[in-house]
Amino acid sequence: MKIFDIHSDLFTDIVWRRSKGEQDIFDRIHYPRLQKGGVDSIICVFWVEPAFRHDPMTRFRTIFQMVTEDLRASKRANVCRSVHDMVDGASSGKINIFLGIEGLSFIEKWGTKLVEENIENAFDDLHKCNVSHAIFVWNEWNLLASGTGSFDEPKRKGLTRLGEKAVQKANELNWILDASHLDEASFWDMHHTSSQPIMASHSNARALCNNERNLTDAQLKAIASQGGIIGLNAYSGFVDETNPTLDRFIDHAIYIANLVGPEHIAFGFDFIDYLSSYNLGSSFSGSIQGLEDVTKISDLLERLAVRGFSNKEIEAISFNNTFHFIEKHLKI
């Protein structure tokens, strides 16, 4: 069965390995593991780590260059802008990769002294480089929006005027807008500002795990009402505070399916094994037993069937829901 993972930090692993002199990292390290997990397609994000918050623009350029070099040399990576670029992973021996960004604090320093011009130019430049997805914040607030997990209180909650401009620019370019990491005020502002459906790539149900990174019933319904999708997150702290098991992860799938329908569910695993080996300025631990990394996905699929999901529903959650969302909304 084909898997579409809509949130992965494997680019971070590529960057840190390349900084140590390694080459061909996607092909050597990640392709075999993704293949074992049945991953056909994936959204990978460029993310500036907390350790580099003092100069996010310089770090972003470094990350972008290193990842681009690794993908350009790859025989296994197929970078996509739309479903028309996708290939069948099993027959081609490649993984379809959609390029995304997690945290846009760096665009304030994109190249001019005018912030509005920087936003416009950054989106245009990144679009030319095949980026087609954006999460505005990561555990922070910035010039665009306020997010969850910030180390200090934002000046104001919600999208800023510049954030509204960024939403409109993303809509103009037909980018995927991703609400994961937004606080509730910013979520609702994005929901009401965007002319296109939004996704939450790696967020679970707050009713089952009361963490601010998870989504309320109202938020889940809002995403579904416009044809959006929600990616189930395998990070333990968003699954259950005391008992983060594989079955508890599936409880989130059942809850959201009952609330808005299985056609709005996807996988956004957010596997932390790509991060845990490095000094990123924050610690990352908390995988759930039985779904620690991409190689364990087949065990999840078997358990979903045991828990009552039909084969058609599992295929939809695993791949088809995301494919149809991108087919409809991510256009060149």
N, C-alpha and C positions, 0 to 999 in steps of 0.2 A: 504494500500500500504506500502511495506517495505521501510525503509530508511537506508542508509549507510552514516553516517556522518564521513568524513575523517579527521576532525580536532576538537578535544575537549580538553579543559583544566580542565575537571572535577576532574582529579587526584589532582590538586592543592587544590580544595575544600576538598577532602578526607584528605589530609595532615594537613590542618589547623584545621579541625574538630577533627582529632585524637590527635593533639597536645593539644587540650582542654579536652581530655579524652573521646570523643565520640567513639563508636564502631559500627560495621556493617553499615558503612555509605553508601556504594554502594547500599546495599539492602534496607535500610530504606529511604534514601533520593533520590538517583538517579534512581534506577530501576523504581519506579512508574512514574516518570516524563518522562523518556525515553520511557517507554511503552505507555504513553499517546500520545507522539509525533510520535509513530509508528517506533521508531528506533529499528532496528533488529541487526545492526552491527555498529561498531564505532572504529576509531583510536584515542586512548587517549595518550597524551604525558606526559613524565616526563620533567619538566621545572624548572630550577633554577631561582628563582625570582631575580629581580634587587637588592633587599635588601641584598642578600647573594653573590654578585659578588666577595667580598673580599676572599671568601673561597668556591668556587663552588663545589669542590670535597666532602667536608664534608656535604654540603647541599644535594647534589645529593644522597649520600648514605642514608641520613635520609629520603628523599622523597621515594627512591626506597624501603626501608625497610617498611615504613608505608603503602604504597600502596600495596605492596606484601602481607602484613599481612591482609589487609582488603579484598583483592581479594581472598586470600586463604580461608578465613572464609565465603566467600559469597556463597549463594545458587543460585544466579542470574547471576553471571559473568562467562562467558565461554571464557577463554583466548585462543587465536588462533595463530598459526604460518602459516597456509595456509587455503585455502577454505575447505580442507578435515577435518579440525577441527570444522568447523562451524555447527551450528544447527539452525533449524527454530525457531525463537524467539516466535512466536505465540503459537506453540504447546509445546515447551520446557519450557517456562517461564523463559528463559535466554536471555542475551544480549551477542553477540559475540564481544569480545574486542581484538583488535590488539594493541600491545605495541609499542610506538614510543618515540623518544627523540627530543626535541626542544631546540637546543643549545648544542654544544659539547665542550664548553670551559673547562669543568672539566677533560677531558681525559688527559690533559697535566700532571696531577698529579696522574695518575692511579696507580702507584706503584713502578716504577723504575726511575732512573735518565736519562734514554734514552727515548726521546720523541717518536721516531719512534717505539720503543718497546711498549711503553704505548698505542699507537694507535692500534697496532696489538692486544695486549692483551685485551684492552677494548672492541673492536669489538667482539673478540672471547668469552669473558666472558659474555657480554650482549646477544650475540646470544644464549648461553646456557640457559639464563634466559628468552628466548622467545621474546626478542626485535627484531624487524624486519623492522624498519623504522627510518630514521634520517633526521633532519634539522640541518645543520651545525652551524648556527648562529641564535641569536635572538637580534635584535637591537644593534649590536655590530660588532666588528671584532675580530678574534682570530687566533690561530695558523693554522687554516685550511682555512679560507675564510674571505672575507669582506661582510658585510651585510648592509641593509638599517637601517636608524634610529640610527646609532651609535652616542654616545655622544662626540666622538672625531674622528679625521681623521685617517683612517687606514694607516699603513706604506706603504702598497701597495694594490691596488685593484685587486680582482680576487682570484682564488684558489692559495694557496701556494703549494710548493712542497709536504708538508705534507698533504695538502688538496687533491691533486691528488692521493696520496697514500691511503687516506681514501676512496675516490671514488672507487678505484680499489679493496680495501678490501670489501667495501659494495657490489660491483658487485660479488665478489667471494662468498659471503655469501647469495647472492640473496636478499639483503635488498631492500626496497623501498627508493630511493633517492628523497628528497622533496626539491624543489627549492624556496618555499616561504621563505621570509626574506633575500634571497640572493640579493645583488646588481646586476646590469646588467653585470658587468665584471665577477663576480663569477658565475652568471647564465650561461653565454656562455661558460665559462671554464668547468663547470659541464656537460653541454649539449654535448660538444665536447669530454670530457674525458670518460664519462660513456659509457659502452658497452650495457647498458640496458636503456629502456625508463625511464624518470623521471616524477614526478607529481609536481604540485604546489597545495598544499592541501587547502590553504585558501588565494587566491588572485583573484582579479577581473580584469576588462579591464581598462587599463590606458586611453584609448581613451574616456571613459565616466567619469572617475574620475582620475584626474592627480595627483595621489599619487605614490611615488616611490615604495610602496609596491605592487602596481598593475602591470600588465604585458602589455608590448607593443604588438602590432599586430605581430611583428616579433617573439617575445617570445612565444605567443600563438600558432603561426603556427609551431614553432620549437618543442614544446611539442607534438602537434598533429601529426606531421610528423613521429614521432617515436612510436606512439601508446600510448602516455601519456594522463593524464587527469588533468583537472583544477577544483578545488573545489571552488564554489562560497562562498564568505565571507559576513556574515551579520553584520559586524562591520560598523557603520555608516560612519566613516571617509574614508572607502574604497568603499563606495557605491555612495555617493555624498557629496560634501563639504557643500552645502547649503540646499539640499532637499532630505535627506536620507530616502525615503519611501519604502514600500514593492514593489510598482510598479517600482521604480528606481532600486531596487535589481533585479527584473525580466528583466529590460532593459539590464543588464549585461548578463543575460542568453541568451536573444535574440541576442545580439551583437555577443557573442562568438559562438553561434550556427550558425549564418549566416556566420561567418568568417571561422570556422574550422569544423563545424558539431556538432549536439547535442550529438553524441556518445563520445565526449571528455569532456563532462561537468559532474560534480558531485556536491555534497554539502560538503563544509568544513566550517560549520557555524561559528566556533570560538566564540561561545556565551560567553559574558563577565560576565554574572551573576555568573559564577563560581569564579570570581576574585574580584568583586567590593566590597565585604564586608571586605577585609583584607588589612593590611598594607604591601604591597609587594615591596615598594620602588619606585613605580610609580603608578599613578592613572589610573583607567580603567573605562571609561564610554562612552556611545555612541551606544546603541542598536537602531535599527530602529523600528519605530512604526508599530506594527502588526507582528513583528518577533523578539520579545525581548528574547525569550528563546525556549527551545526544545519543550515545550508544544504547541507552535503556528505553528508547521510545517504543520498541516492539512490545515490551512488557506492559507499558501503559495501554496500548491498543488492545491487547488481550484482556486486560482488566476492565476496560470500557465495555467490551462485549459481555463480560460476566455480570457487570452492573446494569445491563439492560439496554445499552445503545445498540441499535441495529447496524448492520454492516453499511447500509446507505448513509446513516447518520455519522458513523465513524469516518467514512470517506469524505463526507462534507466537512466535518470539523478538521480533519487532518489536512485537507488540500482544497476541496472544491469551493468552499465558502470564500476563502481568500482569493482564489483564482477568479471567481466571478466578480468579487468586489473590485479587484484590480482591472479586470477586463472592462468593467463598466465605467470606472472612475479615474483610472490612471491612463490618460491619453497623451500622445505626443503633441 
